[in-house]
Amino acid sequence: MTAQAQAAQPSLRTTVRNPRRVSRSALLWTLYLRAPLTRQELVRHTELSATTVNAVIGELIAEGVVTEVEPDPGAGVRRTRARLRLVPEHRYVIGVDIADTRVRVGLFDLARTQRAGVSYPLPSDGYDARIVVGRILTGLDAVVEAAGIPQGHIVGIGIGVSVTGWDAVPLEGLLRTGTALPLHIDSAAEAMGRAEMWFGAGRGVQHAVVALIGSGVGASVITHGASYRGATNSAGQWGHTTVQAGGRSCRCGARGCLEAYVGADAVLERFRQARRGRIAPGADKESAFAALLAAADTSTAAQRVLEEAAVYLGAGIANLVNLFNPQRIILGGWAGLLFGARMLPRIRETVAAQALRRPYAHTDIGLCGLGPHAVALGAAALPVRHFLTEGAQRAARRPATTPRGARTRAAPTTRMPVP
């Protein structure tokens, strides 16, 4: 398999003893990321032999995992061959986004279509784990009922967590009171990074930084197509890099962190101070932040606050450019999308002034392509990853049953696709 083909899917555990399992996984991953494809295209993308592709695809069709898509009669000679894709209804996954303002739960099929989804706001005065778990369990029941899916066809639940200081929260144990489905837990920044690199604004890129900006600020760093996690799995704490020595207090306990200047809470607090204690109008943090952005059309205070945040964010991005030399930097998260939609030109201007010229010339800076559902979709890709790499083997041998067990450690380093 070529280097580009290997980068097109999560790395597979290849063993001489089980080449058929490796071939199945390679074909399933290629169809998941690139379908629909002909058998000839599968040979080219996977570098498996035509004999192996035909044999394994025949098995997968017989098992109901893969189906043939009838060619379009008007598509020309090159499109007359049957094309293949995963059967969307063969299995389902659930993705959960634990954000700082709400919990989102989505149920997805193998074509990445959301079959059902719910969103529940969280209290603005703190993140009580019992409240969050209650929202998640309510959401799980709601999406399963709305989609009408038997639990035996759900391969697992992926969860992206963006709440600071939750390392000691026994999330798996709390969720076990309401579900027996396998759990796959990761940071929200890594979940969003996975979704954007596989399906969104990062497709085709080997080196990128995907930044999640809400009340907190984090990032997923992608290098050579793989997520960099660090020695203790805690890399990507971009919001807690220092942009002002001895500067504003951050909720992490340090001073001068980037989050204290560009996080949504920090920006709203600066606006309150600029208005002598008057807060931005809105029923919740998201609507208040949107109101601040809208006020910039007429309010000097709002303009000044947003300008300052854009300058600090640009400086923080310039640090990423100089440190990692990425091809692309993607801004997401609920606050990142709102802020970036208005201030992206100013942010780019600051990056250009602060970053080294050569790496900046090769860096694109843009917004998340998947919108507010990127974290849930990226989290849902965790149980899909397990299913396509390993679970599909077991599914081929017996009917679907209610899954057991749990996987609660952070996801292993994942090769990102270059479709």
Salt bridges, closest charged atoms under 4 A:
GLU41 OE1 - ARG83 NH1 3.53
GLU59 OE2 - ARG20 NH1 2.53
GLU59 OE1 - ARG24 NH1 3.33
GLU63 OE1 - ARG24 NH2 2.98
GLU68 OE2 - ARG39 NH1 2.89
GLU89 OE2 - ARG115 NH2 3.24
ASP97 OD2 - ARG104 NH1 3.90
ASP109 OD2 - ARG115 NE 2.84
ASP128 OD2 - ARG130 NH2 3.11
GLU172 OE2 - ARG176 NE 3.60
ASP186 OD2 - ARG194 NH2 2.75
ASP186 OD2 - ARG229 NH2 2.83
GLU190 OE1 - ARG229 NH2 3.88
GLU259 OE1 - HIS240 NE2 3.45
GLU259 OE2 - ARG251 NE 2.61
ASP265 OD1 - LYS285 NZ 3.06
GLU269 OE2 - ARG272 NH2 2.59
GLU286 OE2 - ARG102 NE 3.01
ASP297 OD1 - ARG342 NH2 2.77
GLU307 OE2 - ARG346 NE 2.65
GLU308 OE2 - ARG248 NH2 2.86
GLU308 OE1 - ARG270 NE 3.44
GLU349 OE2 - ARG346 NH1 3.45
ASP364 OD2 - ARG328 NH2 3.89
GLU390 OE2 - ARG13 NH1 3.01
